[in-house]
Amino acid sequence: MNRDLLLARLRETVGDPHVLTSATHGDLAAYELDWRRRWHGAAWAVVRPGTAAEVAAVVRACADAGVAVVPQGGNTGLVGGGVPDASGTQVLLSLTRLNRIRAVDTANLTLTAEAGCVLQAVQQAAAEVGLRYPLSLAAEGSATIGGTLATNAGGTQVLRYGNARELCLGLEVVTPQGELWDGLSGLRKDNTGYDLRDLFVGSEGTLGVITAATLKLYPAPAATMTALAACASIDSAVALLERARRRLDAGLTGFEVMNAFSLELVARHFPQLPRPFGDAPLPAWTVLLELSDAEGEGHAREAFEALLADALDAGVIGDAVVAESVAQSRGLWHLRESIPLAQAEEGLNIKHDIALPVSAIPGFVGATDAALAAAIPGVRLVDFGHLGDGNLHYNVQAPEGVDAAEFLREREPAVNAIVYDAVCARGGSISAEHGIGQLKREELVRRKSAVALRMMRAVKAALDPQGIMNPGRVVDT
């Protein structure tokens, strides 16, 4: 099939207004430029189907023509996995029109949503029936359900509820051949063969296109408490986590850590945000804790204050601030969520999304901070993330006065080698929640075992023998 025939077939499938080309619609940068503004591809066409059946027809047409398909949700990814390459030959498949909540089953505690539903809309739909969808990200106002599942997103409540994978019971998927698989089960137990759902969760669009999902819901907590605690070291933050787990158990739904420089950047670029510790110097490490309690505010406050008082008495923390209202709680979370935005204002940086056993994190931070400081005098480290589940965003900013873009271009390979060597030496992972995309594809080959890579390539070849689904991402076949 030639390209003119393919274009006609796509327009017939989804309607003229939903097939965009640079010739007919001009600048397509909203689809071609990634969130970090690091990768700028060139789509042959942007196609916006409105139903799962239309997605299947689009993929079938592209398969017949041998044209690669790049699925895209909210385009909030951080590893370049959802934008086309620069060849100008790929179809960008935008799923944002698949934005319906199909069903809410309160008895089964499930919700079925289409892939283009924004995460915040799913949270709201659950809240309207007194339930909770607990996946929570800084980008929840634009990230889509399909994208969070395709990357197995994490967020701030993984230590209690798990990653996106653990929150998904069933999927609807379009295969690379354009067939529609209906696996939208709301079952919590189903032992009928291979778990096909788990093949597609975390596959970053390389094995098929997620078009809908059945998600787990939870009862909304009776009360939520939020606090900031000041720690003199990362070891103290880990000690506080151990105490919080023992005292709060499953009630501990958030445990975030931020080093001093990360909050200095927030204060520099967003001076309107609160300063919970006043004009005192920022602590070396600040911990953000959240407790969700089923018994009510009085019980939650008693448990929270007992934990913090005990930690103060033991010298594990130096100070603590407890939010007294929903507005104050949101203000504390806003500090944490503003760190990536403050980094972007400061300039391009070398990002790492790493996972380690929690017990290994103090040793990693101490050794890697020292190694980077020795290699790059004046380097600035933005270290923050989800300490409760062992996931750090260990980001490296250029020394003051050094051009950020030049620093990224010249220093990234050497910095990555230092960081990833330290991570792997401690049994960690080079990607905790952002995925591999194109950013870490070559690093994956270096760090993953040959046996694991052979199995991954075999799965890719079996499901997508033409190699048309998001080629050049995750595994290089």
C-alpha positions as semicolon CSV with decimal commas, in nm:
position;residue;x (nm);y (nm);z (nm)
1;M;0,000;0,000;0,000
2;N;0,142;0,340;-0,089
3;R;0,131;0,633;0,148
4;D;-0,154;0,814;-0,032
5;L;-0,374;0,507;-0,001
6;L;-0,282;0,469;0,367
7;L;-0,368;0,832;0,435
8;A;-0,705;0,788;0,266
9;R;-0,773;0,472;0,467
10;L;-0,684;0,648;0,795
11;R;-0,912;0,941;0,714
12;E;-1,195;0,706;0,628
13;T;-1,144;0,526;0,960
14;V;-1,129;0,818;1,206
15;G;-1,259;1,114;1,002
16;D;-1,071;1,393;0,826
17;P;-1,041;1,623;1,133
18;H;-0,856;1,353;1,326
19;V;-0,575;1,285;1,079
20;L;-0,317;1,562;1,111
21;T;-0,018;1,620;0,887
22;S;0,228;1,907;0,871
23;A;0,099;1,982;0,520
24;T;-0,260;2,025;0,638
25;H;-0,216;2,138;1,001
26;G;0,127;2,299;1,017
27;D;0,320;2,268;1,342
28;L;0,268;1,934;1,519
29;A;0,514;2,008;1,800
30;A;0,255;1,930;2,069
31;Y;0,281;1,567;1,958
32;E;0,640;1,558;1,835
33;L;0,823;1,726;2,126
34;D;0,862;1,538;2,453
35;W;0,789;1,688;2,797
36;R;1,159;1,740;2,876
37;R;1,204;1,914;2,537
38;R;1,490;1,676;2,470
39;W;1,353;1,477;2,175
40;H;1,183;1,644;1,879
41;G;1,066;1,396;1,619
42;A;0,875;1,431;1,293
43;A;0,549;1,240;1,251
44;W;0,433;1,139;0,903
45;A;0,081;1,179;1,040
46;V;-0,091;1,219;1,377
47;V;-0,401;1,001;1,401
48;R;-0,658;1,048;1,678
49;P;-0,903;0,755;1,694
50;G;-1,210;0,787;1,915
51;T;-1,285;0,422;1,994
52;A;-1,097;0,098;2,053
53;A;-1,238;-0,034;1,724
54;E;-1,091;0,268;1,544
55;V;-0,754;0,208;1,713
56;A;-0,763;-0,151;1,584
57;A;-0,848;-0,034;1,231
58;V;-0,567;0,224;1,235
59;V;-0,308;-0,028;1,352
60;R;-0,434;-0,282;1,097
61;A;-0,394;-0,028;0,818
62;C;-0,043;0,060;0,931
63;A;0,050;-0,308;0,959
64;D;-0,074;-0,367;0,603
65;A;0,141;-0,075;0,486
66;G;0,443;-0,170;0,699
67;V;0,434;0,169;0,873
68;A;0,554;0,207;1,232
69;V;0,310;0,321;1,502
70;V;0,406;0,529;1,807
71;P;0,130;0,531;2,074
72;Q;0,101;0,847;2,284
73;G;-0,111;0,942;2,583
74;G;-0,062;1,271;2,766
75;N;0,300;1,306;2,642
76;T;0,430;1,348;2,998
77;G;0,693;1,072;2,975
78;L;1,052;1,139;3,076
79;V;1,248;0,889;2,864
80;G;1,147;0,983;2,510
81;G;0,922;0,682;2,466
82;G;0,609;0,854;2,334
83;V;0,730;1,078;2,049
84;P;0,814;0,979;1,691
85;D;1,169;0,958;1,565
86;A;1,312;1,213;1,321
87;S;1,257;1,002;1,007
88;G;0,917;1,150;0,923
89;T;0,788;0,801;0,842
90;Q;0,600;0,703;1,160
91;V;0,233;0,739;1,253
92;L;0,180;0,905;1,590
93;L;-0,126;0,738;1,746
94;S;-0,278;0,984;1,996
95;L;-0,519;0,819;2,241
96;T;-0,655;1,132;2,408
97;R;-1,001;1,095;2,248
98;L;-1,047;0,760;2,424
99;N;-1,144;0,942;2,740
100;R;-1,457;0,773;2,874
101;I;-1,520;0,611;3,212
102;R;-1,696;0,295;3,099
103;A;-1,808;0,152;3,433
104;V;-1,775;0,185;3,810
105;D;-1,851;-0,127;4,018
106;T;-1,869;-0,024;4,383
107;A;-1,937;-0,377;4,508
108;N;-1,632;-0,511;4,324
109;L;-1,424;-0,200;4,400
110;T;-1,331;-0,151;4,034
111;L;-1,347;0,116;3,767
112;T;-1,307;0,064;3,393
113;A;-1,159;0,358;3,204
114;E;-1,036;0,417;2,852
115;A;-0,667;0,474;2,794
116;G;-0,697;0,846;2,719
117;C;-0,867;0,926;3,051
118;V;-0,655;1,172;3,245
119;L;-0,546;1,029;3,582
120;Q;-0,714;1,314;3,769
121;A;-1,048;1,235;3,600
122;V;-1,024;0,874;3,718
123;Q;-0,945;0,988;4,072
124;Q;-1,248;1,219;4,059
125;A;-1,480;0,947;3,925
126;A;-1,376;0,723;4,214
127;A;-1,421;1,006;4,467
128;E;-1,776;1,070;4,343
129;V;-1,879;0,728;4,473
130;G;-1,681;0,759;4,797
131;L;-1,387;0,551;4,677
132;R;-1,025;0,612;4,589
133;Y;-0,796;0,537;4,298
134;P;-0,463;0,583;4,476
135;L;-0,215;0,630;4,192
136;S;-0,085;0,985;4,242
137;L;0,173;1,174;4,032
138;A;0,282;1,533;3,993
139;A;0,159;1,511;3,631
140;E;-0,183;1,365;3,720
141;G;-0,360;1,658;3,554
142;S;-0,225;1,554;3,212
143;A;-0,090;1,196;3,238
144;T;-0,332;0,937;3,098
145;I;-0,430;0,596;3,229
146;G;-0,287;0,423;2,923
147;G;0,046;0,599;2,966
148;T;0,069;0,522;3,338
149;L;0,011;0,154;3,263
150;A;0,240;0,143;2,960
151;T;0,523;0,272;3,180
152;N;0,410;0,098;3,502
153;A;0,411;0,436;3,674
154;G;0,479;0,464;4,045
155;G;0,411;0,791;4,221
156;T;0,385;0,887;4,585
157;Q;0,179;0,602;4,736
158;V;0,354;0,291;4,608
159;L;0,463;0,180;4,956
160;R;0,094;0,127;5,044
161;Y;-0,083;0,049;4,715
162;G;0,188;-0,058;4,470
163;N;0,276;0,057;4,117
164;A;0,026;0,091;3,832
165;R;0,070;-0,282;3,766
166;E;-0,065;-0,370;4,111
167;L;-0,364;-0,139;4,056
168;C;-0,470;-0,300;3,727
169;L;-0,694;-0,609;3,707
170;G;-0,762;-0,623;3,335
171;L;-0,678;-0,466;3,000
172;E;-0,817;-0,413;2,656
173;V;-0,536;-0,411;2,400
174;V;-0,493;-0,374;2,026
175;T;-0,225;-0,612;1,900
176;P;0,038;-0,518;1,640
177;Q;-0,176;-0,703;1,383
178;G;-0,477;-0,481;1,458
179;E;-0,674;-0,738;1,657
180;L;-0,865;-0,633;1,970
181;W;-0,803;-0,841;2,283
182;D;-1,071;-0,797;2,550
183;G;-0,909;-0,882;2,881
184;L;-1,110;-0,636;3,090
185;S;-1,158;-0,873;3,380
186;G;-1,245;-0,741;3,723
187;L;-1,124;-1,065;3,881
188;R;-0,864;-1,068;4,154
189;K;-0,797;-1,436;4,094
190;D;-0,767;-1,586;3,745
191;N;-0,519;-1,868;3,693
192;T;-0,603;-1,955;3,332
193;G;-0,263;-1,955;3,167
194;Y;-0,003;-1,687;3,107
195;D;-0,077;-1,346;3,253
196;L;-0,117;-1,150;2,929
197;R;-0,203;-0,833;3,119
198;D;0,142;-0,818;3,271
199;L;0,306;-0,847;2,930
200;F;0,154;-0,514;2,826
201;V;0,186;-0,324;3,154
202;G;0,530;-0,164;3,143
203;S;0,591;-0,252;2,777
204;E;0,587;0,117;2,669
205;G;0,378;0,055;2,358
206;T;0,627;-0,189;2,206
207;L;0,396;-0,494;2,221
208;G;0,053;-0,340;2,156
209;V;-0,174;-0,047;2,233
210;I;-0,362;-0,034;2,564
211;T;-0,710;0,104;2,493
212;A;-0,884;0,051;2,830
213;A;-0,821;-0,088;3,177
214;T;-1,011;-0,220;3,476
215;L;-0,857;-0,063;3,786
216;K;-0,870;-0,137;4,158
217;L;-1,044;0,108;4,388
218;Y;-1,014;0,144;4,765
219;P;-1,234;0,290;5,038
220;A;-1,157;0,656;5,097
221;P;-0,978;0,713;5,430
222;A;-1,171;0,874;5,714
223;A;-0,881;1,110;5,780
224;T;-0,547;1,206;5,626
225;M;-0,257;1,371;5,809
226;T;0,053;1,526;5,652
227;A;0,378;1,640;5,812
228;L;0,729;1,756;5,728
229;A;1,019;1,635;5,941
230;A;1,376;1,765;5,941
231;C;1,657;1,506;5,936
232;A;2,029;1,567;5,971
233;S;2,121;1,279;5,738
234;I;1,974;1,027;5,498
235;D;2,047;0,761;5,762
236;S;1,810;0,944;5,996
237;A;1,543;0,952;5,725
238;V;1,570;0,574;5,687
239;A;1,550;0,535;6,066
240;L;1,234;0,748;6,067
241;L;1,086;0,526;5,794
242;E;1,147;0,217;6,007
243;R;0,972;0,379;6,304
244;A;0,684;0,499;6,088
245;R;0,627;0,152;5,946
246;R;0,620;-0,006;6,290
247;R;0,383;0,252;6,438
248;L;0,155;0,329;6,142
249;D;0,168;0,002;5,946
250;A;-0,058;0,018;5,638
251;G;-0,172;0,367;5,739
252;L;0,159;0,506;5,610
253;T;0,067;0,605;5,254
254;G;0,341;0,856;5,174
255;F;0,708;0,885;5,267
256;E;0,899;1,127;5,045
257;V;1,251;1,259;5,096
258;M;1,409;1,581;4,966
259;N;1,766;1,702;5,008
260;A;1,841;2,064;5,093
261;F;1,941;2,171;4,743
262;S;1,618;2,042;4,589
263;L;1,418;2,267;4,824
264;E;1,660;2,556;4,768
265;L;1,569;2,539;4,399
266;V;1,198;2,546;4,485
267;A;1,249;2,851;4,709
268;R;1,453;3,023;4,435
269;H;1,208;2,970;4,152
270;F;0,878;2,962;4,345
271;P;0,924;3,207;4,634
272;Q;0,545;3,227;4,682
273;L;0,533;2,871;4,819
274;P;0,532;2,817;5,198
275;R;0,849;2,786;5,405
276;P;0,737;2,545;5,678
277;F;1,055;2,582;5,884
278;G;1,051;2,961;5,856
279;D;1,378;3,145;5,800
280;A;1,589;2,872;5,958
281;P;1,845;2,706;5,727
282;L;1,700;2,414;5,538
283;P;1,777;2,077;5,698
284;A;2,012;1,843;5,513
285;W;1,711;1,621;5,443
286;T;1,339;1,685;5,471
287;V;1,085;1,403;5,491
288;L;0,722;1,440;5,385
289;L;0,499;1,184;5,560
290;E;0,134;1,105;5,501
291;L;-0,096;0,893;5,716
292;S;-0,434;0,772;5,589
293;D;-0,653;0,650;5,873
294;A;-0,978;0,454;5,866
295;E;-1,082;0,550;6,220
296;G;-1,101;0,929;6,199
297;E;-0,900;1,245;6,258
298;G;-0,859;1,205;6,634
299;H;-0,702;0,862;6,599
300;A;-0,485;0,975;6,308
301;R;-0,353;1,282;6,492
302;E;-0,277;1,080;6,805
303;A;-0,080;0,822;6,607
304;F;0,104;1,083;6,402
305;E;0,201;1,301;6,696
306;A;0,317;1,000;6,897
307;L;0,545;0,895;6,610
308;L;0,696;1,242;6,572
309;A;0,741;1,294;6,947
310;D;0,918;0,960;6,978
311;A;1,144;1,044;6,682
312;L;1,226;1,386;6,833
313;D;1,312;1,232;7,168
314;A;1,538;0,978;7,001
315;G;1,717;1,244;6,795
316;V;1,602;1,088;6,468
317;I;1,446;1,420;6,361
318;G;1,530;1,774;6,463
319;D;1,196;1,942;6,398
320;A;0,853;1,866;6,256
321;V;0,556;2,056;6,116
322;V;0,209;1,894;6,104
323;A;-0,047;2,032;5,859
324;E;-0,352;2,170;6,042
325;S;-0,583;2,184;5,739
326;V;-0,637;2,042;5,394
327;A;-0,493;2,365;5,249
328;Q;-0,175;2,331;5,458
329;S;-0,142;1,967;5,357
330;R;-0,168;2,059;4,990
331;G;0,092;2,330;5,046
332;L;0,340;2,076;5,184
333;W;0,279;1,840;4,893
334;H;0,314;2,133;4,653
335;L;0,671;2,183;4,777
336;R;0,758;1,826;4,689
337;E;0,579;1,832;4,352
338;S;0,745;2,159;4,252
339;I;1,097;2,014;4,255
340;P;1,091;1,889;3,891
341;L;0,946;2,224;3,779
342;A;1,215;2,415;3,970
343;Q;1,480;2,198;3,806
344;A;1,339;2,277;3,465
345;E;1,361;2,648;3,547
346;E;1,721;2,604;3,658
347;G;1,816;2,440;3,329
348;L;1,870;2,100;3,168
349;N;2,003;1,836;3,403
350;I;2,105;1,470;3,407
351;K;1,812;1,273;3,546
352;H;1,819;0,935;3,717
353;D;1,516;0,735;3,827
354;I;1,674;0,458;4,032
355;A;1,556;0,189;4,272
356;L;1,755;0,040;4,558
357;P;1,685;-0,166;4,868
358;V;1,600;0,098;5,128
359;S;1,882;-0,030;5,348
360;A;2,133;0,041;5,068
361;I;2,028;0,401;5,008
362;P;2,246;0,576;5,271
363;G;2,558;0,399;5,144
364;F;2,470;0,478;4,783
365;V;2,406;0,847;4,852
366;G;2,724;0,894;5,055
367;A;2,953;0,719;4,807
368;T;2,794;0,860;4,491
369;D;2,775;1,217;4,621
370;A;3,147;1,198;4,698
371;A;3,237;1,039;4,363
372;L;3,050;1,305;4,165
373;A;3,194;1,590;4,372
374;A;3,544;1,459;4,305
375;A;3,479;1,417;3,932
376;I;3,300;1,750;3,884
377;P;3,394;2,018;4,140
378;G;3,093;2,232;4,227
379;V;2,836;1,984;4,092
380;R;2,491;2,029;4,243
381;L;2,281;1,726;4,336
382;V;1,903;1,731;4,336
383;D;1,816;1,420;4,534
384;F;1,452;1,351;4,613
385;G;1,187;1,086;4,574
386;H;0,994;0,798;4,718
387;L;1,216;0,672;4,999
388;G;0,930;0,455;5,128
389;D;0,962;0,222;4,828
390;G;1,334;0,273;4,757
391;N;1,294;0,497;4,451
392;L;1,517;0,805;4,427
393;H;1,527;1,072;4,159
394;Y;1,900;1,134;4,180
395;N;1,949;1,427;3,945
396;V;2,270;1,608;3,863
397;Q;2,270;1,983;3,795
398;A;2,563;2,171;3,644
399;P;2,788;2,376;3,872
400;E;2,678;2,736;3,918
401;G;2,764;2,941;3,609
402;V;2,817;2,641;3,379
403;D;2,593;2,624;3,071
404;A;2,330;2,358;3,148
405;A;2,287;2,230;2,792
406;E;2,662;2,198;2,743
407;F;2,692;2,019;3,078
408;L;2,425;1,767;2,977
409;R;2,581;1,708;2,638
410;E;2,939;1,665;2,761
411;R;2,898;1,507;3,102
412;E;2,601;1,273;3,079
413;P;2,788;0,951;2,982
414;A;3,047;0,988;3,258
415;V;2,787;1,085;3,520
416;N;2,564;0,794;3,422
417;A;2,855;0,553;3,454
418;I;2,927;0,670;3,810
419;V;2,562;0,658;3,917
420;Y;2,463;0,334;3,748
421;D;2,778;0,150;3,857
422;A;2,693;0,242;4,216
423;V;2,328;0,141;4,172
424;C;2,406;-0,197;4,016
425;A;2,677;-0,273;4,271
426;R;2,407;-0,251;4,539
427;G;2,150;-0,467;4,362
428;G;1,945;-0,176;4,229
429;S;1,768;-0,082;3,905
430;I;1,845;0,195;3,654
431;S;1,472;0,260;3,606
432;A;1,220;0,253;3,889
433;E;0,909;0,417;3,740
434;H;0,992;0,621;3,429
435;G;1,064;0,331;3,193
436;I;1,339;0,279;2,936
437;G;1,213;0,457;2,622
438;Q;1,500;0,569;2,404
439;L;1,691;0,738;2,686
440;K;1,805;0,417;2,856
441;R;1,782;0,158;2,578
442;E;2,158;0,125;2,533
443;E;2,212;0,137;2,909
444;L;1,967;-0,152;2,945
445;V;2,178;-0,362;2,708
446;R;2,485;-0,291;2,921
447;R;2,316;-0,356;3,255
448;K;2,066;-0,637;3,189
449;S;2,178;-0,999;3,172
450;A;2,212;-1,164;2,832
451;V;1,950;-1,420;2,932
452;A;1,697;-1,147;3,024
453;L;1,762;-0,959;2,699
454;R;1,714;-1,273;2,491
455;M;1,379;-1,341;2,656
456;M;1,265;-0,981;2,609
457;R;1,363;-0,985;2,241
458;A;1,187;-1,319;2,194
459;V;0,864;-1,176;2,336
460;K;0,892;-0,872;2,110
461;A;0,957;-1,085;1,802
462;A;0,667;-1,320;1,881
463;L;0,405;-1,049;1,935
464;D;0,533;-0,791;1,686
465;P;0,717;-0,979;1,411
466;Q;0,698;-0,679;1,175
467;G;0,859;-0,457;1,439
468;I;0,608;-0,176;1,383
469;M;0,510;-0,102;1,745
470;N;0,713;0,187;1,886
471;P;1,039;0,067;1,728
472;G;1,370;0,163;1,883
473;R;1,225;0,178;2,234
474;V;1,301;-0,051;2,530
475;V;1,464;-0,336;2,335
476;D;1,661;-0,303;2,012
477;T;1,577;-0,602;1,794
